[in-house]
Each structure stands twice: as C-alpha cells, then as structure tokens.
Amino acid sequence: MNIILSNSSVNNGNRGCVALSLSIMYLIDKLLNKSNIPHVFYLPDSGFRLTENHTFHCGGVELKYKSCQNISFYNKRNALENMIRPRQYFSSRKIYKDADFILDIGQGDSFADIYGEKRFKWIYSEYKLAKKFNIPLCILPQTIGPFNDAGLRKKAMGAVRSAKCVMVRDKQSADYVKSLLPNLDVTEIIDVAFFMPYEKKEFNKEYIHVGLNISALLWNGGYTMDNQFGLKSNYQCLIRGIVEYFLSKKDVKLHLIPHVVGGERGLENDYAVAYDIYEEYCNENLILAPLFFDPIVAKNYIAGMDFFMGARMHSAIAAFSSEVAVYPMAYSRKFNGLFLETLDYPIMGDMKVKDERDILLDIKKAYFQRAELKNIIRNRMATVVAERYNLLMENLMTFFKI
C-alpha cells in the first residue's frame, strides 16, 4: 500500500508540526501492521529536498518513510525547484501516479487564510494533486478555516467536498464546514498529537517545576510584526509579568521551554526569545530547556512539569496529554475549539479578549488550582480523548477499507 502523507513536516523547527506527522504515522503504522498490510509512507512536504529513505524511532517503533517532492507549481520557487531537479520531479511524479491513498494533515491549522494566501496555496496544492491523479483523499483531523477571502473559501470548500473522508480536530471547525457544506459528512476527532508517545522526565522533587512556552511569533507581533493576531494582551508585558511572578516564589523552578526552534534568530524561533529572557533575568531558579531535536523529547520534558503555560498550541497539548496542569494561552480560535469546547476544560487565557493583567490574575488562580486541574485532565484523557482515538481509528479503517 502506497500512502502519501501530505502537508506533513518532519524536518522542521516547529515541533508541533512535526508532532502531527509523527503521531499520524505512528497510528497508521500501528493500524496497518495489526492487519498485516505492507505499506510505504511518502512525505512530499517533509522538509527534506531529496527523494530518500528515512527512519524515526517513536514509542518503541521504527517508523520508515520516504521523502519526495511536491510536484505542483504553486509558487515561483517551487516551480523552479521542480525544473532544476527533473530527476527528482519525475521520480516524485511516479510516486503520485502509483499512490493508493493521500492523507492530508494541513500542518494542523494552515488550511485557512489567517496566515496569508501564500500559505494557503501551499496547503491547497496537495488537494489539487489528489484530484489530478485521482487519488482517494482523506482530510486528517485539523483546524479548517476561517477563510475570510471569498475566493479562497470557494476553492477550499471545493477541495473539502472532493475528499472521501473529512475529519476535524475541534467543534468550531466542524460547525464551520457544515455551515458552508451542510450535506457533507464531517467527523469531529481531536488533535492527533494527543496520541504521541512519551516518557516523563523526572526533576528534583524539592521544587515545584513550572513550564513556560514563549511564542516568538507572538513576541514579535506576528508575521506582519504589528500585532497581526489582534491581541488585547500586551504579550511581551505579560511574559515579563509571568516570569517575575514565578521567580518571586523560592520553591519554584521556572523552565523556559521553546517549541519552535532553530539555529538562527528569526521571527518564529522560540529558543532565541527564551535565551534572551534567560540572560536578562539571570536567576538561579530560571532554567532554559535544551534545544529539542524532536517533539517527543520536548513532550518528555514538558511531562515532568507540575504546571505549564504555553501559547504554542502543541506545547499545551503536550502538557495536557501527559496529564500536566496547563494554562493554554490562546491567540486564535483553534485553542477555543479544542480546550473549551471539545475538552470542556475550564481554564484558558484568551489573549484576544483579555488584557495582560487579567491573564496574569487567571494564571495565578490556575497555579493554585493545579491539583484540581490535573484531576480534570486525567478524566478527559480517559473519556473524551479515548473516545476520539477509537473514532479516529474506525474512520481510518473505513477509509483504507480494512
């Protein structure tokens, strides 16, 4: 069985995007192995430029996949790469021609226009290829929308309508798609990173360990660098307030935990911002987490926290799914749909609605309620998340005709 996993990143500094790719590979591999079905994964958007074999160890399993090329011409750069690498192009084209299925994860939340038309065209290009080569398409659990541009919305819904199976990761996305395509069968699942395996890292029990993920994207004002996401909270002031509050507690070790990382400074590099904060405060109770090479190692570290706050959604998911009391810091509706609606989780800071003072007050309350929050999370993992796991596997079995 030849399976294309499109819009799935592996060689990417955004550990959340990589978590999605590894998690869905892990789940599909588990499902097909159980049915003794030989299979090969192909990733055209892996982040690797060449067509070659790769291996990743995940939860005691050796996942094998082959990187290939996105053969669409969705922008000038991609068109040029296809033209100057004809051998790569034609070998990748053969992969599409021979593919039995294509499953798209949309980088989690990029099947929308909130990140701009350029990002949308990249995501949409795989839907066009599925149609061109007549490959059965499954939309894996992700956030769909919003589409504020009418033209892009029309294209997107046409692509959704063509899929054999449509799954979303939150109620808002399900409602959004149904409002535009009322006769379409849409299944609400949950983010697949909830199912990514991990091993809890142990820390010194003499202290309370608090984790803080600082989003460099929000710190820098979004891609436009002018509060692109319309936050009511002054994010930089909020982060400083959080750091100073927890450093005032002598029994707390505050860990700065980047979730989008890289070796160079850039708009999205959480590690660069965390490093600057670490250097600025220069406090023995402030810890800069390592630069994680993969999302499983990041989740292992987060699992060792007693309380966690994060604006990168997959850092918050890593905390929740490892049963750590978490305060999600929301900048888009994907947080609301997941934590407030799907998980019925009572604590979340909507930075588009509340200012930094109110968010900090909420965090202080949540910190002292962490034992209660942990119990709520344990319950949701055993009920809501477990139920969605079963539903996801059933849908995949139906799609693969197992």
JOZI-V363292 format. One line per field, one symbol per residue. ss: DSSP state (H for helix, E for strand, L for the rest). phi: phi as a letter, one per 30 degrees, with the letter a starting at -180 (. if undefined). psi: psi as a letter, one per 30 degrees, with the letter a starting at -180 (. if undefined). A space follows every 10 residues. Layout:
# JOZI-V363292
ss: ???
phi: ???
psi: ???
This chain:
# JOZI-V363292
ss: LEEEEELLLL LLLEHHHHHH HHHHHHHHHH HHHHLLLLLE EEELLLLLLL LEEEEEEELL EEEEEEELLL LLLLLHHHHH HHHHLHHHHH HHHHHHHHLL EEEELLLLLL ELLLLLHHHH HHHHHHHHHH HHLLLEEEEL LLLELLLLLH HHHHHHHHHH HLLLEEEELL HHHHHHHHHH LLLLLLEELL LHHHHLLLLL LLLLLLLEEE EEELLHHHHL LLLLLLLLLL LLLLHHHHHH HHHHHHHLLL LEEEEELLLE LLLLLLLLLH HHHHHHHHHH HLLLLEEELL LLLLHHHHHH HHLLLLEEEE LLHHHHHHHH HLLLEEEEEE LLHHHHHHHH HHLLLLLEEE LLLLLHHHHH HHHHHHHHLH HHHHHHHHHH HHHHHHHHHH HHHHHHHHHH LL
phi: .cbccchccb cadddddded dddddedded ddddchcdab ccbdcdjcdc dadbbbcbhi ccccbbdbcd cdcdaddddd ddddbddddd dddddddcdd bbbcchhjbc dacdcjddde ddddeddddd ddchceccdd eadcidcddd dddddddddd ddddbbbbca dedddddddc bdcddbcdca ddddcddabd dcbeddbccc cbccddddec iiddibheci dddddddddd ddedddddcd cccccdbdbb badbdaecde dddddddedd dhbdccccdd dddaddddde dddddcabba cddddddede dcicebcdcd bbdddedddd cdchcdbacd ddccdddddd ddddddedcd dddddddedd ddcedddddd dddddddddd hd
psi: kjkkjlhjke ikfjfeeeee eeeeeeeeee eeeeghjklk kkjfhffkfl jlklkkkjhg kjkklkkakj glhfleeeee eeefieeeee eeeeeeefke lkkkfggegf ilgfgleeee eeefeeeeee eeghkkkkjl jlkkaljfke eeeeeeeeee ffkfkjklgl eeeeeeeffe ifgkjkkjbl kfffgklljk kkljfflkjk kjkjjeeeeg gaffghhegh kekjeeeeee eeeeefffjf gkjjkjjkfj llflklegje eeeeeeeeee eikfgkkjll jkflfeeeee eefflfkkkk fjefeeeeee fghkkkjkjk flfeeeeeee defhkfkkjj ffekleeeee eeeeeeefge eeeeeeeeee efdeeeeeee eeeeeeeeef h.
